[in-house]
Amino acid sequence: MLCVFGRQLKLLRERAGMDRARLGALSGYSASTIASFEQGRRIPPPKFIDQADDVLGAGGVLAASKEEVARAHYPAFFRDAARLEAEAVELHVYANQAVPGLLQTEEYARAVFMMMRPPVDDGLIEQRVGARLARQEVLTSRDAPLASFVIDEAVLRRPIGGRAILRGQLEYVLLMGARRNIEIQVMPLDREENAGMAGPFTLIETKEGRRIAYAEVQNVSRVQTERDRVRVLEAKYGIIRAQALPPRESLAYVQKLLGEP
């Protein structure tokens, strides 16, 4: 997608009789950055795409690619899930490894990506952090979906990035849990039964009524659309929610964790 966009950008620029330096001057970027956009080596931000469409008289050709270009921020294995997530009217997430991406602070998200092995390039880390934060707009938009999260207590105690980052993350969980479209539950460590031991997953319902499940393990993802498989995970999520603390008690529990040394 980036290569296709880059070729379109170059053709439109040349048709307009501009060199890269001129387009860069009009859009606030260097000639070398324009070259990177055209060669598909960097992901152009939405603001640049709108500016280039206007400056080059593209008539909406470049702007029409904005959403697809934005999805290039995500790793290949997550792009289908990101598209479905953005179209959701309901989102239900079980997490037992890390705080769900939709609830992560910038500092926590960066710490998660910094831990990846083999190590990830710094530029790619910043790109992924930006993409993760952009995803979160789905929870605060005008048409925000109904969302629920069940988070294992171990996740809320694991000091990814350090104690200060964890504290900021817990405070953000409380903030998001106060929103009317979001319910957050904690699965305490002392529970003798936990139906979520097989790992994290997400349930998505789209505006068209499609029900989809997404699961990811070791960067291998599966978007499940087969009704029988989705139904099994829906039933499992219902059991998990019943085993976890209710939303109000869960927020009180997170507040308690904040008060611990």
C-alpha positions in Angstrom: 0.0 0.0 0.0 2.8 2.4 0.8 4.5 1.7 -2.5 1.3 2.3 -4.4 0.7 5.5 -2.5 4.3 6.6 -3.1 4.0 6.0 -6.9 0.7 8.0 -7.0 2.3 10.8 -5.1 5.3 10.9 -7.4 3.2 10.9 -10.6 0.9 13.7 -9.3 3.9 15.7 -8.2 5.6 15.4 -11.6 2.3 16.1 -13.4 2.1 19.4 -11.4 5.6 20.3 -12.4 7.0 20.3 -8.9 10.3 18.9 -7.6 10.5 17.4 -4.1 11.9 20.5 -2.5 9.0 22.6 -3.7 6.3 20.1 -2.5 8.2 19.8 0.8 8.3 23.6 1.3 4.5 23.8 0.7 3.7 20.9 3.1 6.4 21.5 5.8 8.6 18.6 5.0 12.2 18.2 3.7 12.9 16.9 0.1 14.4 13.8 1.6 11.2 13.1 3.6 9.2 13.5 0.4 11.5 11.0 -1.3 10.9 8.6 1.6 7.2 8.9 1.1 7.4 8.3 -2.6 9.7 5.3 -2.2 7.4 3.7 0.4 10.1 3.9 3.2 8.1 6.1 5.5 4.4 6.3 6.4 3.0 9.7 5.5 0.8 11.2 8.3 -2.8 12.1 7.5 -2.1 15.8 7.6 0.5 15.5 4.8 -1.8 13.4 2.7 -4.5 16.1 2.9 -2.0 18.9 2.1 -0.5 17.0 -0.8 -3.9 16.2 -2.2 -4.8 19.9 -2.2 -1.4 21.3 -3.4 -1.2 18.8 -6.2 -4.8 19.1 -7.3 -5.3 15.4 -6.9 -9.1 15.8 -6.5 -9.3 13.4 -3.5 -7.2 10.6 -5.1 -4.6 10.8 -2.3 -7.0 11.5 0.4 -9.0 8.4 -0.5 -6.0 6.3 0.5 -5.7 7.9 3.9 -7.2 5.1 6.0 -5.4 2.3 4.1 -2.1 4.2 4.6 -2.8 4.7 8.3 -3.3 0.9 8.7 0.3 0.4 7.4 1.4 1.7 10.9 0.3 -1.7 12.3 2.2 -4.9 11.9 0.9 -7.1 9.1 -0.6 -9.7 11.5 -2.8 -7.0 13.2 -4.2 -5.0 10.3 -7.4 -7.0 9.7 -8.2 -6.8 13.4 -7.5 -3.0 13.5 -9.9 -2.5 10.7 -12.6 -4.5 12.4 -12.0 -2.8 15.7 -12.5 0.6 14.1 -15.9 -0.5 12.8 -17.1 -2.1 16.1 -20.3 -1.3 18.0 -19.2 -3.7 20.8 -15.7 -4.6 21.9 -15.0 -7.2 24.7 -11.4 -7.9 25.7 -9.8 -10.5 28.1 -6.2 -9.7 29.0 -3.8 -11.8 31.1 -0.4 -10.7 29.7 -0.4 -6.9 29.5 -2.9 -4.1 29.8 -5.0 -4.1 26.6 -3.7 -1.8 23.9 -6.9 0.2 23.9 -6.2 1.2 27.5 -2.4 1.7 27.4 -0.7 5.0 28.2 1.9 6.2 25.9 4.7 5.4 28.4 3.4 1.9 29.0 3.0 1.2 25.3 6.5 2.4 24.6 7.9 0.1 27.4 6.0 -2.9 25.9 7.6 -2.3 22.5 11.0 -1.7 24.0 10.9 -5.2 25.6 10.4 -6.9 22.2 13.1 -9.5 21.3 14.8 -9.3 18.9 14.9 -5.6 19.5 12.8 -3.3 17.3 14.3 -0.2 15.7 13.6 3.1 17.6 11.8 4.7 14.7 9.5 1.6 14.4 8.8 1.7 18.1 7.6 5.4 17.9 5.5 4.5 14.8 3.9 1.6 16.7 3.3 3.7 19.8 1.6 6.4 17.7 -0.6 3.8 16.0 -1.6 2.3 19.3 -2.6 5.7 20.7 -4.6 6.5 17.5 -6.5 3.2 17.9 -7.8 4.4 21.3 -9.8 7.2 19.7 -12.5 4.5 19.0 -13.3 4.4 22.7 -13.8 8.2 23.0 -15.4 9.0 19.6 -18.9 10.3 19.2 -20.1 6.8 18.1 -17.9 5.0 20.7 -18.7 1.3 21.0 -19.9 -0.4 24.2 -16.6 -1.9 25.5 -15.8 -4.2 28.4 -12.4 -5.4 29.6 -11.5 -8.2 32.0 -7.9 -7.8 33.2 -6.0 -10.4 35.2 -4.6 -9.0 38.5 -1.1 -10.2 37.5 -1.2 -7.7 34.6 -2.0 -4.8 37.0 0.8 -5.8 39.3 3.5 -6.3 36.6 5.7 -3.2 36.6 6.4 -3.0 32.9 8.7 0.0 32.4 9.0 0.6 36.1 6.8 1.5 39.1 6.2 5.1 38.0 4.9 3.9 34.6 2.7 1.3 36.2 1.2 3.8 38.5 0.4 6.1 35.6 -1.2 3.1 33.8 -3.4 2.2 36.8 -4.5 5.8 37.1 -5.5 5.7 33.4 -7.4 2.4 33.8 -9.4 4.2 36.5 -10.0 7.2 34.3 -11.3 5.0 31.4 -13.3 2.8 33.7 -15.3 5.9 34.7 -16.6 6.4 31.2 -20.2 5.2 30.7 -19.4 3.1 27.6 -16.6 1.2 29.3 -16.7 -1.5 31.9 -13.5 -2.8 33.5 -13.3 -5.9 35.6 -10.4 -7.4 37.5 -9.8 -11.2 37.7 -8.2 -11.6 41.2 -5.2 -13.8 41.6 -6.9 -15.7 44.4 -9.7 -17.0 42.2 -9.7 -20.8 42.2 -11.4 -20.9 38.8 -10.4 -18.9 35.7 -11.8 -19.8 32.3 -9.3 -17.6 30.5 -6.1 -19.7 31.1 -5.7 -20.4 27.4 -4.8 -16.7 26.8 -6.1 -13.3 25.7 -8.7 -12.7 23.1 -11.0 -10.0 21.8 -14.7 -10.2 20.7 -15.9 -7.7 18.1 -19.4 -7.0 16.8 -19.6 -4.7 13.8 -22.4 -2.3 12.7 -23.6 -5.0 10.2 -24.1 -7.4 13.1 -21.0 -9.6 12.3 -19.5 -11.2 15.3 -15.8 -11.8 15.1 -13.1 -13.0 17.5 -9.4 -12.1 17.5 -6.6 -13.9 19.3 -2.9 -13.4 19.1 0.0 -15.5 20.5 3.7 -14.8 19.8 2.8 -12.4 16.9 0.7 -15.0 15.2 -2.9 -13.8 15.0 -6.2 -15.3 14.1 -9.3 -13.5 13.1 -12.1 -16.0 13.7 -15.3 -15.6 11.7 -16.7 -19.1 11.8 -19.8 -18.8 13.9 -19.2 -22.0 16.0 -15.7 -20.9 17.0 -16.8 -17.4 17.9 -19.7 -18.7 19.9 -17.3 -20.8 22.0 -15.3 -17.7 22.9 -18.4 -15.7 23.6 -19.5 -18.3 26.1 -16.0 -18.4 27.6 -16.0 -14.6 28.0 -19.3 -14.7 29.8 -17.9 -17.2 32.2 -14.8 -15.1 32.7 -16.9 -12.0 33.5 -18.9 -14.0 36.0 -15.7 -15.2 37.7 -14.1 -11.7 37.9 -15.0 -8.9 40.3 -17.9 -6.7 39.3 -17.0 -3.4 37.6 -17.5 -1.2 40.7 -15.5 -3.5 43.0 -12.9 -3.8 40.2 -12.3 -0.1 40.1 -12.1 -0.1 43.9 -9.5 -2.9 43.7 -7.4 -0.9 41.2 -7.6 2.1 43.6 -6.3 -0.3 46.3 -3.4 -1.4 44.1 -2.5 2.3 43.6 -2.2 2.7 47.4 0.2 -0.2 47.8 4.0 0.6 48.1 
